[in-house]
């Protein structure tokens, strides 16, 4: 499971908009918004990996920091 609120927090700490992060992660803004808002609680591992890379962290660290 991924903590969408954490992704949102990390994104904002890096002064990134949803659009910027979505482009860097090569996912849609809608998908990112749904993850951040908890509508998608179990995104594909590939999506988590892309988001983590765009945030300059590993997917493992991103998932561990959610707990």
Secondary structure, DSSP 4 states (H G I P E B T S, - for coil): ---HHHHHHHHHHTT--HHHHHHHHTS-HHHHHHHHTTS-SS--HHHHHHHHHHTTS-HHHHHHHT-
